[in-house]
Amino acid sequence: MTEIKSEAGGKVFISNEIIAVIAGKAAIEVEGVTGLGGYVAGVTSNKAIRRCLPKGIAVAINGQDVRLVLALAVKMGTKLHEISKEVQERVKTAVETMSGLNVLEVNIRVNAVSTERRRA
């Protein structure tokens, strides 16, 4: 749990899992992203690293700073650099807006490409 607000009336905490849910929802809404999941690694922090492997999201929080790694499946034919940039922007905006934390980086790992099979 990370403290995001402290006032005379009490403290507000947010869990790493909630940060992962916010990030995952923002990522899956990007056109061309077909899913999340797979092994994620590469979040560097001196603080605890929390992996939400079923969701394909790793979250590291150090004070008010957040680093994320998302493992994505994307639709065949999408431009990976464009879809990755859009995911990074949407995830950063969503997490910062909803949590008040500062997102330092959003790293993307494309783990799968989805293809649709046509029926004869």
N, CA, C and O atoms as a GROMACS GRO file, in nm:
protein
  480
    1MET      N    1   0.083  -0.118   0.000
    1MET     CA    2   0.000   0.000   0.000
    1MET      C    3   0.088   0.124   0.000
    1MET      O    4   0.191   0.131   0.068
    2THR      N    5   0.045   0.221  -0.077
    2THR     CA    6   0.118   0.347  -0.088
    2THR      C    7   0.030   0.460  -0.038
    2THR      O    8  -0.087   0.471  -0.076
    3GLU      N    9   0.087   0.543   0.047
    3GLU     CA   10   0.013   0.658   0.096
    3GLU      C   11   0.012   0.765  -0.012
    3GLU      O   12   0.118   0.808  -0.059
    4ILE      N   13  -0.107   0.808  -0.052
    4ILE     CA   14  -0.115   0.910  -0.156
    4ILE      C   15  -0.161   1.045  -0.102
    4ILE      O   16  -0.149   1.146  -0.170
    5LYS      N   17  -0.215   1.046   0.018
    5LYS     CA   18  -0.262   1.172   0.074
    5LYS      C   19  -0.266   1.161   0.225
    5LYS      O   20  -0.310   1.060   0.280
    6SER      N   21  -0.219   1.264   0.291
    6SER     CA   22  -0.221   1.267   0.437
    6SER      C   23  -0.269   1.404   0.481
    6SER      O   24  -0.211   1.507   0.444
    7GLU      N   25  -0.374   1.406   0.559
    7GLU     CA   26  -0.429   1.530   0.612
    7GLU      C   27  -0.463   1.510   0.758
    7GLU      O   28  -0.447   1.400   0.813
    8ALA      N   29  -0.508   1.616   0.820
    8ALA     CA   30  -0.544   1.608   0.962
    8ALA      C   31  -0.655   1.506   0.988
    8ALA      O   32  -0.660   1.445   1.095
    9GLY      N   33  -0.743   1.486   0.889
    9GLY     CA   34  -0.855   1.394   0.906
    9GLY      C   35  -0.820   1.249   0.884
    9GLY      O   36  -0.901   1.161   0.915
   10GLY      N   37  -0.704   1.220   0.831
   10GLY     CA   38  -0.664   1.082   0.807
   10GLY      C   39  -0.574   1.068   0.686
   10GLY      O   40  -0.531   1.167   0.626
   11LYS      N   41  -0.548   0.945   0.651
   11LYS     CA   42  -0.457   0.914   0.540
   11LYS      C   43  -0.532   0.835   0.434
   11LYS      O   44  -0.630   0.766   0.463
   12VAL      N   45  -0.486   0.846   0.310
   12VAL     CA   46  -0.542   0.770   0.199
   12VAL      C   47  -0.431   0.683   0.143
   12VAL      O   48  -0.322   0.732   0.112
   13PHE      N   49  -0.460   0.554   0.129
   13PHE     CA   50  -0.364   0.459   0.075
   13PHE      C   51  -0.421   0.397  -0.052
   13PHE      O   52  -0.543   0.386  -0.066
   14ILE      N   53  -0.334   0.358  -0.143
   14ILE     CA   54  -0.376   0.289  -0.265
   14ILE      C   55  -0.284   0.169  -0.285
   14ILE      O   56  -0.163   0.179  -0.264
   15SER      N   57  -0.341   0.058  -0.325
   15SER     CA   58  -0.260  -0.063  -0.343
   15SER      C   59  -0.200  -0.068  -0.483
   15SER      O   60  -0.250  -0.005  -0.576
   16ASN      N   61  -0.093  -0.145  -0.496
   16ASN     CA   62  -0.030  -0.165  -0.627
   16ASN      C   63  -0.127  -0.231  -0.724
   16ASN      O   64  -0.123  -0.205  -0.844
   17GLU      N   65  -0.213  -0.317  -0.672
   17GLU     CA   66  -0.309  -0.385  -0.757
   17GLU      C   67  -0.406  -0.286  -0.822
   17GLU      O   68  -0.445  -0.305  -0.938
   18ILE      N   69  -0.443  -0.183  -0.750
   18ILE     CA   70  -0.533  -0.082  -0.806
   18ILE      C   71  -0.462  -0.004  -0.915
   18ILE      O   72  -0.522   0.027  -1.018
   19ILE      N   73  -0.336   0.028  -0.894
   19ILE     CA   74  -0.258   0.096  -0.999
   19ILE      C   75  -0.254   0.007  -1.124
   19ILE      O   76  -0.269   0.056  -1.236
   20ALA      N   77  -0.235  -0.124  -1.105
   20ALA     CA   78  -0.232  -0.218  -1.218
   20ALA      C   79  -0.367  -0.222  -1.289
   20ALA      O   80  -0.371  -0.228  -1.412
   21VAL      N   81  -0.476  -0.219  -1.215
   21VAL     CA   82  -0.609  -0.221  -1.275
   21VAL      C   83  -0.631  -0.095  -1.359
   21VAL      O   84  -0.682  -0.103  -1.471
   22ILE      N   85  -0.593   0.020  -1.304
   22ILE     CA   86  -0.608   0.146  -1.378
   22ILE      C   87  -0.527   0.141  -1.507
   22ILE      O   88  -0.577   0.177  -1.614
   23ALA      N   89  -0.402   0.096  -1.497
   23ALA     CA   90  -0.314   0.089  -1.614
   23ALA      C   91  -0.368  -0.009  -1.717
   23ALA      O   92  -0.368   0.020  -1.837
   24GLY      N   93  -0.415  -0.125  -1.672
   24GLY     CA   94  -0.467  -0.226  -1.763
   24GLY      C   95  -0.590  -0.180  -1.838
   24GLY      O   96  -0.605  -0.204  -1.957
   25LYS      N   97  -0.680  -0.112  -1.766
   25LYS     CA   98  -0.801  -0.061  -1.830
   25LYS      C   99  -0.767   0.042  -1.936
   25LYS      O  100  -0.824   0.041  -2.045
   26ALA      N  101  -0.674   0.131  -1.905
   26ALA     CA  102  -0.633   0.232  -2.002
   26ALA      C  103  -0.567   0.169  -2.125
   26ALA      O  104  -0.591   0.212  -2.238
   27ALA      N  105  -0.485   0.067  -2.103
   27ALA     CA  106  -0.414   0.002  -2.214
   27ALA      C  107  -0.508  -0.074  -2.306
   27ALA      O  108  -0.496  -0.065  -2.428
   28ILE      N  109  -0.602  -0.147  -2.249
   28ILE     CA  110  -0.690  -0.233  -2.329
   28ILE      C  111  -0.786  -0.150  -2.414
   28ILE      O  112  -0.842  -0.201  -2.511
   29GLU      N  113  -0.806  -0.024  -2.378
   29GLU     CA  114  -0.894   0.063  -2.455
   29GLU      C  115  -0.828   0.118  -2.582
   29GLU      O  116  -0.896   0.178  -2.665
   30VAL      N  117  -0.698   0.098  -2.596
   30VAL     CA  118  -0.628   0.147  -2.714
   30VAL      C  119  -0.659   0.055  -2.833
   30VAL      O  120  -0.649  -0.067  -2.822
   31GLU      N  121  -0.698   0.115  -2.944
   31GLU     CA  122  -0.729   0.040  -3.066
   31GLU      C  123  -0.608  -0.043  -3.108
   31GLU      O  124  -0.497   0.011  -3.123
   32GLY      N  125  -0.628  -0.172  -3.127
   32GLY     CA  126  -0.520  -0.261  -3.168
   32GLY      C  127  -0.464  -0.346  -3.057
   32GLY      O  128  -0.398  -0.447  -3.084
   33VAL      N  129  -0.488  -0.309  -2.931
   33VAL     CA  130  -0.445  -0.392  -2.818
   33VAL      C  131  -0.552  -0.498  -2.799
   33VAL      O  132  -0.669  -0.465  -2.778
   34THR      N  133  -0.513  -0.624  -2.807
   34THR     CA  134  -0.610  -0.732  -2.796
   34THR      C  135  -0.608  -0.801  -2.660
   34THR      O  136  -0.697  -0.880  -2.629
   35GLY      N  137  -0.507  -0.772  -2.580
   35GLY     CA  138  -0.504  -0.832  -2.448
   35GLY      C  139  -0.380  -0.796  -2.370
   35GLY      O  140  -0.286  -0.735  -2.422
   36LEU      N  141  -0.381  -0.834  -2.244
   36LEU     CA  142  -0.269  -0.815  -2.154
   36LEU      C  143  -0.230  -0.951  -2.100
   36LEU      O  144  -0.315  -1.040  -2.086
   37GLY      N  145  -0.104  -0.968  -2.070
   37GLY     CA  146  -0.065  -1.091  -2.006
   37GLY      C  147   0.073  -1.136  -2.046
   37GLY      O  148   0.134  -1.086  -2.140
   38GLY      N  149   0.119  -1.232  -1.971
   38GLY     CA  150   0.251  -1.286  -1.996
   38GLY      C  151   0.348  -1.241  -1.890
   38GLY      O  152   0.310  -1.174  -1.794
   39TYR      N  153   0.471  -1.277  -1.907
   39TYR     CA  154   0.575  -1.246  -1.811
   39TYR      C  155   0.622  -1.103  -1.830
   39TYR      O  156   0.647  -1.060  -1.942
   40VAL      N  157   0.632  -1.030  -1.722
   40VAL     CA  158   0.686  -0.895  -1.727
   40VAL      C  159   0.801  -0.885  -1.629
   40VAL      O  160   0.798  -0.945  -1.521
   41ALA      N  161   0.900  -0.811  -1.666
   41ALA     CA  162   1.015  -0.786  -1.580
   41ALA      C  163   1.076  -0.655  -1.623
   41ALA      O  164   1.038  -0.598  -1.726
   42GLY      N  165   1.169  -0.607  -1.547
   42GLY     CA  166   1.240  -0.489  -1.588
   42GLY      C  167   1.203  -0.362  -1.515
   42GLY      O  168   1.253  -0.255  -1.550
   43VAL      N  169   1.116  -0.369  -1.415
   43VAL     CA  170   1.088  -0.251  -1.335
   43VAL      C  171   1.201  -0.240  -1.234
   43VAL      O  172   1.227  -0.334  -1.159
   44THR      N  173   1.267  -0.127  -1.232
   44THR     CA  174   1.376  -0.110  -1.138
   44THR      C  175   1.336  -0.012  -1.029
   44THR      O  176   1.286   0.097  -1.057
   45SER      N  177   1.358  -0.051  -0.906
   45SER     CA  178   1.324   0.034  -0.793
   45SER      C  179   1.389  -0.025  -0.669
   45SER      O  180   1.410  -0.146  -0.659
   46ASN      N  181   1.419   0.061  -0.576
   46ASN     CA  182   1.471   0.013  -0.448
   46ASN      C  183   1.359  -0.036  -0.359
   46ASN      O  184   1.382  -0.110  -0.263
   47LYS      N  185   1.238   0.004  -0.389
   47LYS     CA  186   1.123  -0.038  -0.311
   47LYS      C  187   1.065  -0.168  -0.368
   47LYS      O  188   1.115  -0.222  -0.467
   48ALA      N  189   0.962  -0.214  -0.306
   48ALA     CA  190   0.900  -0.341  -0.345
   48ALA      C  191   0.847  -0.335  -0.487
   48ALA      O  192   0.788  -0.236  -0.530
   49ILE      N  193   0.867  -0.442  -0.558
   49ILE     CA  194   0.811  -0.457  -0.692
   49ILE      C  195   0.695  -0.554  -0.680
   49ILE      O  196   0.708  -0.662  -0.621
   50ARG      N  197   0.584  -0.516  -0.735
   50ARG     CA  198   0.467  -0.600  -0.729
   50ARG      C  199   0.433  -0.644  -0.870
   50ARG      O  200   0.412  -0.560  -0.957
   51ARG      N  201   0.428  -0.772  -0.894
   51ARG     CA  202   0.394  -0.822  -1.026
   51ARG      C  203   0.251  -0.874  -1.025
   51ARG      O  204   0.212  -0.954  -0.940
   52CYS      N  205   0.174  -0.827  -1.119
   52CYS     CA  206   0.038  -0.874  -1.137
   52CYS      C  207   0.040  -0.958  -1.265
   52CYS      O  208  -0.015  -0.917  -1.367
   53LEU      N  209   0.103  -1.073  -1.258
   53LEU     CA  210   0.130  -1.152  -1.377
   53LEU      C  211   0.007  -1.193  -1.456
   53LEU      O  212   0.013  -1.193  -1.580
   54PRO      N  213  -0.104  -1.228  -1.393
   54PRO     CA  214  -0.220  -1.262  -1.476
   54PRO      C  215  -0.263  -1.146  -1.564
   54PRO      O  216  -0.318  -1.167  -1.673
   55LYS      N  217  -0.241  -1.026  -1.519
   55LYS     CA  218  -0.277  -0.909  -1.596
   55LYS      C  219  -0.163  -0.863  -1.686
   55LYS      O  220  -0.184  -0.779  -1.774
   56GLY      N  221  -0.044  -0.915  -1.666
   56GLY     CA  222   0.070  -0.874  -1.747
   56GLY      C  223   0.120  -0.735  -1.713
   56GLY      O  224   0.167  -0.663  -1.800
   57ILE      N  225   0.109  -0.697  -1.586
   57ILE     CA  226   0.149  -0.563  -1.544
   57ILE      C  227   0.237  -0.572  -1.420
   57ILE      O  228   0.202  -0.639  -1.323
   58ALA      N  229   0.350  -0.504  -1.424
   58ALA     CA  230   0.436  -0.492  -1.307
   58ALA      C  231   0.434  -0.347  -1.262
   58ALA      O  232   0.443  -0.255  -1.343
   59VAL      N  233   0.421  -0.327  -1.131
   59VAL     CA  234   0.412  -0.194  -1.073
   59VAL      C  235   0.521  -0.179  -0.968
   59VAL      O  236   0.535  -0.264  -0.881
   60ALA      N  237   0.598  -0.070  -0.976
   60ALA     CA  238   0.697  -0.039  -0.874
   60ALA      C  239   0.670   0.104  -0.827
   60ALA      O  240   0.668   0.197  -0.908
   61ILE      N  241   0.651   0.120  -0.698
   61ILE     CA  242   0.624   0.252  -0.641
   61ILE      C  243   0.733   0.285  -0.542
   61ILE      O  244   0.765   0.207  -0.452
   62ASN      N  245   0.790   0.404  -0.559
   62ASN     CA  246   0.894   0.454  -0.469
   62ASN      C  247   0.850   0.594  -0.426
   62ASN      O  248   0.865   0.690  -0.501
   63GLY      N  249   0.796   0.604  -0.306
   63GLY     CA  250   0.741   0.732  -0.262
   63GLY      C  251   0.618   0.766  -0.344
   63GLY      O  252   0.519   0.692  -0.342
   64GLN      N  253   0.624   0.876  -0.417
   64GLN     CA  254   0.512   0.919  -0.502
   64GLN      C  255   0.539   0.888  -0.649
   64GLN      O  256   0.462   0.929  -0.736
   65ASP      N  257   0.648   0.818  -0.678
   65ASP     CA  258   0.687   0.787  -0.816
   65ASP      C  259   0.652   0.644  -0.853
   65ASP      O  260   0.671   0.551  -0.774
   66VAL      N  261   0.600   0.627  -0.974
   66VAL     CA  262   0.556   0.496  -1.022
   66VAL      C  263   0.629   0.460  -1.151
   66VAL      O  264   0.648   0.545  -1.239
   67ARG      N  265   0.669   0.334  -1.160
   67ARG     CA  266   0.723   0.278  -1.284
   67ARG      C  267   0.637   0.156  -1.318
   67ARG      O  268   0.603   0.076  -1.230
   68LEU      N  269   0.602   0.142  -1.446
   68LEU     CA  270   0.514   0.033  -1.489
   68LEU      C  271   0.576  -0.041  -1.607
   68LEU      O  272   0.647   0.017  -1.689
   69VAL      N  273   0.548  -0.170  -1.613
   69VAL     CA  274   0.579  -0.250  -1.731
   69VAL      C  275   0.451  -0.324  -1.766
   69VAL      O  276   0.389  -0.388  -1.681
   70LEU      N  277   0.410  -0.314  -1.894
   70LEU     CA  278   0.290  -0.381  -1.942
   70LEU      C  279   0.327  -0.478  -2.052
   70LEU      O  280   0.398  -0.442  -2.146
   71ALA      N  281   0.279  -0.600  -2.042
   71ALA     CA  282   0.296  -0.700  -2.147
   71ALA      C  283   0.167  -0.701  -2.229
   71ALA      O  284   0.059  -0.725  -2.175
   72LEU      N  285   0.179  -0.675  -2.358
   72LEU     CA  286   0.062  -0.661  -2.445
   72LEU      C  287   0.057  -0.767  -2.554
   72LEU      O  288   0.159  -0.819  -2.598
   73ALA      N  289  -0.064  -0.797  -2.595
   73ALA     CA  290  -0.091  -0.869  -2.719
   73ALA      C  291  -0.155  -0.766  -2.811
   73ALA      O  292  -0.245  -0.692  -2.770
   74VAL      N  293  -0.108  -0.760  -2.934
   74VAL     CA  294  -0.160  -0.662  -3.029
   74VAL      C  295  -0.211  -0.730  -3.154
   74VAL      O  296  -0.175  -0.844  -3.185
   75LYS      N  297  -0.296  -0.660  -3.226
   75LYS     CA  298  -0.355  -0.710  -3.348
   75LYS      C  299  -0.251  -0.709  -3.461
   75LYS      O  300  -0.173  -0.615  -3.474
   76MET      N  301  -0.250  -0.815  -3.540
   76MET     CA  302  -0.160  -0.826  -3.654
   76MET      C  303  -0.183  -0.707  -3.747
   76MET      O  304  -0.297  -0.671  -3.776
   77GLY      N  305  -0.076  -0.647  -3.793
   77GLY     CA  306  -0.085  -0.536  -3.888
   77GLY      C  307  -0.078  -0.400  -3.824
   77GLY      O  308  -0.071  -0.299  -3.895
   78THR      N  309  -0.079  -0.392  -3.690
   78THR     CA  310  -0.068  -0.262  -3.625
   78THR      C  311   0.077  -0.216  -3.624
   78THR      O  312   0.169  -0.298  -3.629
   79LYS      N  313   0.095  -0.088  -3.619
   79LYS     CA  314   0.230  -0.031  -3.610
   79LYS      C  315   0.270  -0.029  -3.463
   79LYS      O  316   0.215   0.047  -3.383
   80LEU      N  317   0.364  -0.114  -3.428
   80LEU     CA  318   0.398  -0.135  -3.288
   80LEU      C  319   0.445  -0.009  -3.219
   80LEU      O  320   0.411   0.015  -3.103
   81HIS      N  321   0.524   0.072  -3.289
   81HIS     CA  322   0.574   0.195  -3.225
   81HIS      C  323   0.461   0.294  -3.197
   81HIS      O  324   0.465   0.366  -3.097
   82GLU      N  325   0.361   0.298  -3.284
   82GLU     CA  326   0.249   0.389  -3.264
   82GLU      C  327   0.157   0.342  -3.152
   82GLU      O  328   0.114   0.420  -3.068
   83ILE      N  329   0.126   0.214  -3.154
   83ILE     CA  330   0.037   0.160  -3.050
   83ILE      C  331   0.104   0.167  -2.914
   83ILE      O  332   0.038   0.195  -2.813
   84SER      N  333   0.234   0.143  -2.908
   84SER     CA  334   0.307   0.150  -2.781
   84SER      C  335   0.306   0.292  -2.725
   84SER      O  336   0.286   0.311  -2.606
   85LYS      N  337   0.328   0.390  -2.811
   85LYS     CA  338   0.328   0.529  -2.768
   85LYS      C  339   0.192   0.570  -2.713
   85LYS      O  340   0.182   0.638  -2.611
   86GLU      N  341   0.086   0.529  -2.782
   86GLU     CA  342  -0.049   0.562  -2.736
   86GLU      C  343  -0.080   0.496  -2.602
   86GLU      O  344  -0.139   0.557  -2.514
   87VAL      N  345  -0.039   0.369  -2.587
   87VAL     CA  346  -0.059   0.300  -2.459
   87VAL      C  347   0.016   0.374  -2.348
   87VAL      O  348  -0.039   0.398  -2.241
   88GLN      N  349   0.141   0.411  -2.374
   88GLN     CA  350   0.220   0.482  -2.274
   88GLN      C  351   0.150   0.612  -2.230
   88GLN      O  352   0.141   0.640  -2.111
   89GLU      N  353   0.102   0.688  -2.327
   89GLU     CA  354   0.038   0.816  -2.296
   89GLU      C  355  -0.091   0.796  -2.216
   89GLU      O  356  -0.115   0.865  -2.118
   90ARG      N  357  -0.174   0.700  -2.260
   90ARG     CA  358  -0.302   0.678  -2.192
   90ARG      C  359  -0.283   0.623  -2.051
   90ARG      O  360  -0.353   0.664  -1.958
   91VAL      N  361  -0.188   0.531  -2.035
   91VAL     CA  362  -0.163   0.474  -1.903
   91VAL      C  363  -0.110   0.581  -1.809
   91VAL      O  364  -0.157   0.592  -1.695
   92LYS      N  365  -0.015   0.659  -1.854
   92LYS     CA  366   0.042   0.767  -1.771
   92LYS      C  367  -0.068   0.863  -1.727
   92LYS      O  368  -0.077   0.897  -1.609
   93THR      N  369  -0.150   0.908  -1.820
   93THR     CA  370  -0.257   1.002  -1.789
   93THR      C  371  -0.357   0.942  -1.690
   93THR      O  372  -0.396   1.006  -1.593
   94ALA      N  373  -0.399   0.818  -1.715
   94ALA     CA  374  -0.498   0.754  -1.629
   94ALA      C  375  -0.446   0.736  -1.488
   94ALA      O  376  -0.516   0.769  -1.391
   95VAL      N  377  -0.325   0.685  -1.473
   95VAL     CA  378  -0.271   0.659  -1.339
   95VAL      C  379  -0.249   0.791  -1.265
   95VAL      O  380  -0.283   0.802  -1.147
   96GLU      N  381  -0.192   0.891  -1.332
   96GLU     CA  382  -0.168   1.018  -1.265
   96GLU      C  383  -0.298   1.087  -1.226
   96GLU      O  384  -0.310   1.143  -1.116
   97THR      N  385  -0.397   1.084  -1.315
   97THR     CA  386  -0.525   1.148  -1.288
   97THR      C  387  -0.599   1.082  -1.172
   97THR      O  388  -0.653   1.150  -1.085
   98MET      N  389  -0.602   0.951  -1.172
   98MET     CA  390  -0.680   0.880  -1.070
   98MET      C  391  -0.610   0.867  -0.936
   98MET      O  392  -0.676   0.862  -0.832
   99SER      N  393  -0.477   0.860  -0.936
   99SER     CA  394  -0.405   0.834  -0.811
   99SER      C  395  -0.335   0.956  -0.753
   99SER      O  396  -0.311   0.963  -0.632
  100GLY      N  397  -0.302   1.052  -0.838
  100GLY     CA  398  -0.223   1.166  -0.791
  100GLY      C  399  -0.075   1.135  -0.782
  100GLY      O  400   0.004   1.221  -0.743
  101LEU      N  401  -0.035   1.014  -0.819
  101LEU     CA  402   0.105   0.975  -0.819
  101LEU      C  403   0.172   1.024  -0.947
  101LEU      O  404   0.104   1.058  -1.043
  102ASN      N  405   0.305   1.026  -0.948
  102ASN     CA  406   0.383   1.070  -1.062
  102ASN      C  407   0.435   0.948  -1.138
  102ASN      O  408   0.515   0.871  -1.084
  103VAL      N  409   0.392   0.930  -1.262
  103VAL     CA  410   0.438   0.816  -1.343
  103VAL      C  411   0.568   0.856  -1.414
  103VAL      O  412   0.568   0.944  -1.500
  104LEU      N  413   0.677   0.790  -1.376
  104LEU     CA  414   0.807   0.820  -1.435
  104LEU      C  415   0.826   0.750  -1.569
  104LEU      O  416   0.882   0.807  -1.663
  105GLU      N  417   0.779   0.625  -1.578
  105GLU     CA  418   0.793   0.552  -1.703
  105GLU      C  419   0.689   0.443  -1.716
  105GLU      O  420   0.643   0.383  -1.618
  106VAL      N  421   0.653   0.419  -1.842
  106VAL     CA  422   0.562   0.311  -1.878
  106VAL      C  423   0.634   0.232  -1.987
  106VAL      O  424   0.644   0.278  -2.101
  107ASN      N  425   0.685   0.116  -1.953
  107ASN     CA  426   0.756   0.032  -2.049
  107ASN      C  427   0.661  -0.070  -2.107
  107ASN      O  428   0.579  -0.129  -2.036
  108ILE      N  429   0.672  -0.092  -2.236
  108ILE     CA  430   0.584  -0.183  -2.308
  108ILE      C  431   0.664  -0.302  -2.358
  108ILE      O  432   0.773  -0.287  -2.413
  109ARG      N  433   0.609  -0.420  -2.338
  109ARG     CA  434   0.665  -0.544  -2.394
  109ARG      C  435   0.555  -0.608  -2.476
  109ARG      O  436   0.454  -0.652  -2.423
  110VAL      N  437   0.576  -0.613  -2.607
  110VAL     CA  438   0.479  -0.680  -2.693
  110VAL      C  439   0.514  -0.828  -2.690
  110VAL      O  440   0.617  -0.870  -2.742
  111ASN      N  441   0.425  -0.908  -2.628
  111ASN     CA  442   0.450  -1.050  -2.609
  111ASN      C  443   0.377  -1.138  -2.708
  111ASN      O  444   0.409  -1.256  -2.722
  112ALA      N  445   0.278  -1.081  -2.777
  112ALA     CA  446   0.201  -1.164  -2.869
  112ALA      C  447   0.138  -1.077  -2.978
  112ALA      O  448   0.111  -0.958  -2.959
  113VAL      N  449   0.115  -1.141  -3.091
  113VAL     CA  450   0.044  -1.078  -3.202
  113VAL      C  451  -0.076  -1.166  -3.231
  113VAL      O  452  -0.063  -1.286  -3.253
  114SER      N  453  -0.193  -1.105  -3.230
  114SER     CA  454  -0.317  -1.179  -3.253
  114SER      C  455  -0.350  -1.180  -3.401
  114SER      O  456  -0.340  -1.078  -3.470
  115THR      N  457  -0.390  -1.296  -3.448
  115THR     CA  458  -0.436  -1.307  -3.587
  115THR      C  459  -0.576  -1.363  -3.585
  115THR      O  460  -0.612  -1.444  -3.500
  116GLU      N  461  -0.652  -1.318  -3.680
  116GLU     CA  462  -0.788  -1.371  -3.695
  116GLU      C  463  -0.790  -1.471  -3.806
  116GLU      O  464  -0.736  -1.446  -3.915
  117ARG      N  465  -0.850  -1.584  -3.781
  117ARG     CA  466  -0.862  -1.686  -3.886
  117ARG      C  467  -0.995  -1.667  -3.957
  117ARG      O  468  -1.099  -1.647  -3.894
  118ARG      N  469  -0.990  -1.674  -4.086
  118ARG     CA  470  -1.114  -1.662  -4.166
  118ARG      C  471  -1.174  -1.798  -4.187
  118ARG      O  472  -1.105  -1.896  -4.212
  119ARG      N  473  -1.304  -1.801  -4.176
  119ARG     CA  474  -1.375  -1.927  -4.199
  119ARG      C  475  -1.404  -1.941  -4.346
  119ARG      O  476  -1.437  -1.844  -4.413
  120ALA      N  477  -1.391  -2.062  -4.395
  120ALA     CA  478  -1.415  -2.088  -4.536
  120ALA      C  479  -1.562  -2.105  -4.565
  120ALA      O  480  -1.600  -2.127  -4.680
   0.00000   0.00000   0.00000
